[in-house]
Structure formats: structure tokens, C-alpha cells
Amino acid sequence: MEKLDIRPIKGIEDHGVAMQHIDTLMSLDDLSEDQVRDLEVLSILVERYESEHFPVKLPTPVDAIEFRIDQLDLTRSQLAELIGFPKSRVSEVLNGKRSPSLDMMRALHEKLNIPADVLLGKAKAKLPQPCPDVEWKSFPILEMFKLGWIGDVKPKVDEIEARIQNLMSAAMVQTPQFAGIRFRGAESKEPNPYSVNAWLMKAMGDAIECESEYDFDADNVGHCFRREIAKLSLYSDGPKRAFQKLNKVGVTAVYVPFLKKTHIDGACFSLPSGKPAIAVSLRHHRLDNFWFTLLHECVHVERHLPEAGIILDETEGQTGAFGNDPDMENEANTLARSALIPDDIREELSRVAGSISKAKVQTYARRADVHAAVIAGQVRHMTGRYTHFGGLVGQGEVAQGLGCVRP
């Protein structure tokens, strides 16, 4: 038999030729090593082509369950007892009134040997591993649903895990990061770990979806870069420009609406690729807070973010919600302020902050080449008078600058 001309299958004619070659090889009584290799390659090429162009439709979960209980000669009551679920729940699933929960799918897979991809309705899909220490009902389901994070229909109790698992899948995490962990140590002031997890996983998933295509080098995001970011505060769409500028140095930046009981202003974390990402919540929907938080996270990205690491920040407050290293946070605060306002101007500003006028705020803003909200915010911080200059700090203007709507 002459040597075969094996080539990629790009159409129906190539598929027919490949099948003829396979039939010929299969008809031989004794195959050489080369012919065995040819047969393997042709089989792989045909399988790939057919799976793409002639996919086999999976049976529905109900069809698969009905088939197996018929094979095993089980009644619905016996099935319910076998998998450990109420008969009423089993009947609802088999009557098409509800989908099987992940727990039920796991039981059906284990007890009836129904393939996971059939139960999930997706070829080659695998059932997520159970997380026995996670209380799925403790997630802020109503908030997440209203924000559109977990589907268009509010989930029933037994559907919650599947919805959260979808969020985890998008974030490429196997289990929630902080379930049950206390951050501050003071119970009355604790962030809710489930709310923190929900926000973080949404941030990770969004960042993965729009990950920067540029390479990252920490040397490119030092003080000079941060200073350029600060100057973008002068533009009405400055927040959007800042995200774009970060993207071009390999840093993905996303806005994720805040959740109650998280205390999160911003965060930075490593993506599965190893590149860094920054997320902001607009918990305090003001320009001064946005620019400080963004630059605070930029410092973390340059100096503090470990590989596969996560840093959560409450940048406006003295409580230290997430137990971060105080020295690390102090450095991030100092360098963020230095980027917002050059040190010599800051020193001068600190001397007059107690009696400064609105006109002088505008003057210092021009000298520092930043938005007046930045100066007003820093004066408020210096004096501790957080109701002062309320009309200058850009209340409610950040979302518009990002080109989005804040819920």
C-alpha cells in the first residue's frame, strides 16, 4: 500500500477521502507501524471535523433520568430514596417544572452513573466539586440578582449554588476565597465575607473577560506613570481615559458596583495569566475618592501585589477592614498622594488647609495640574472636615466619567 497523503480536513470532500483511507486501513489484516500511525492521525482528524460540523445532540437530563430508571426498573419513589431527595422534588424535575440542582446532579451522577455533561446540558462539561464549608444562602442573593450578576430570574434556594458556581467559573476559582474568615477581628464592624466574595468574583470575571492584550512590566507603572494618570482628572471622561491608559501598560481596570457590607473601595489582584487587574466600586461616588483609590491600587500593582495575590482596600476610613499590612498601606497612601499633588505643593497646601477658600482650591488645582476635586478631597483629609467643599469633590460624577450607569 502506497504512503498516504494525510492533510487537514477542511470540507466534506476531504472528510470523504479520509473515511476511505480509514476503511482501507481497517480492512488490512496486518498493519505496519506507519499504517497504525496513519490510522490514529486520520481518526483524530475525522473526530475533530465531525464534532465541529456534526455534533451529537445530548439527551435532556429528564430523558437521561427516565432512561436510567427504566433500565434499573426503579419507581420515582425508589429513585428519590436512592439519591436522597424528597419525592416531590424528584417529581418536579421529571415533570419539567424545575431543573435539577447541583446537589441532585451529583447524586444522579454518582448513583445512576448519568454523565455530567448530559446533566449539565453541555458537551464535555464537568460537575463542580462540592464546597461543604460554604453556606450558599449566605451570599447577598437579592443584591446580586438586582445587579444582573446571577441571571434574569431570581433563583430558588436549591438553584443558588449553580448560579454562584457560574460566577466562580467566570472568575476561574474553585471555591470562594474568604468564606467564614473575619477580616478586622471586631465582629460588629466586620465586612460580610460572602458579600466580599461575591464582589471579588464578579470583579475577577469581568477583568478576565476584558483582559489587557499588552505585556505588563512593573517598571512602567511608577511615579511618572501615576502622575500622568492623576492629570487625566482634568478631563470630564478622565476615569475612562485612565482605564484605557492602564490597559496599554498591561493592567486591566474594571468598575464593579459595590455591595452592602463589603467596605470595598478598590482592589487589585493577579489574573490567571499573571497580569494584574484593578477594580473600583464607587462606594463613595466622588471624584476625589475615585482618583485616590485608583492611584492607591496602582502603587499596590507596582510594589506589593504578589503573584496570584489579592489586595482589598477600604481607602476611605481608619478601620483597616481587611487586615492589610499597615506599612504597605501607608506606602500606598503616601505615594498615591504624591502622584496626585507634587510634594512641594502638598507641603504648602497643608500649611493653609485650615483656612483655604474655594478660589484658592482652584488655584492649587491649576498649579498641581489636577481637578479641583482632588485638592478639595485632600484638604478635607488634612483638616478632618469631611463636609467642607461638598460642592467641589465631584459627587456623583465618576460613573459619567467612566461612561456607565451606577445602580
C-alpha angles and dihedrals in degrees: 000000000000121000112276123241100227116191137161116285108243102160147004093281092054088048091053093049091049091050090051090052090049092050090050093050092045090054093059117100096211123029125200120226090258091051092049088052092048090050092052093049093046091049091052092048092049093046092051093047094047094046089054100041103026105031116182110239112236118232116249117261089249092052090049093049093047090049093051096046088049090051091048093041092235128158120222089253091053091047091052091051092046095054096035100243131123115269089236091058092048091049092051090053095046091046091053095245094122140006121251114264120237090256090054091046090053090051093047090049092049101039102033099026092232109165115256094230090056092051091047094042093230128106114251092000119149129212111250115247114259117255102212095183094054121095100207093191089061092072114101091257098168093050092046092048093050089052091051095243098127105036140286096282122061107249124242115236094264091048095056097087092053092051092049090045088057089055090048091049092054089049091047094232126135098208138008110279103223110020109153095003121131115217107189103024091230104104096202091057100039121134109234104256093210092053090047090051093049093051093045094048091049089050092049093048093049092047092050090051094054099029116165114259092210126095118254125229119173089214088068096060102055130121097300091052092047090050090055089051090052092053090058086072086083091071124080088228092040095126090056091047090050092054090050092049091051090050091058092059093049099265116125113212124193139173116225118181112248123252123217117260094023101100087202119149096164144344142192127204143163119259121222087262090059094248118127127248133194125207128189127194105196087224085154100038096210133116094231092055093044095054094044093047093047093051091043089057091045089059090051090051092052099041116012115028110108122207109282087005135144128208120186121193140199096190097175108058141049099237101089094223098192103042094244121170106277093217090053092049093046090053092049091049094048096047093044091054091046090055092048096048124015111248097246092052091044092053091051091045092053091059094055100031094105095062104023120139129218089253090055091049088058090047093052090046090056091048092049092043093232139111116283088241089069092055093042091051093050092048089053089052093047094050100033088231099129096173093056119106092011090160093055104051096078098247110198095001103105100079090052089051089053092048094241142101121254110218 
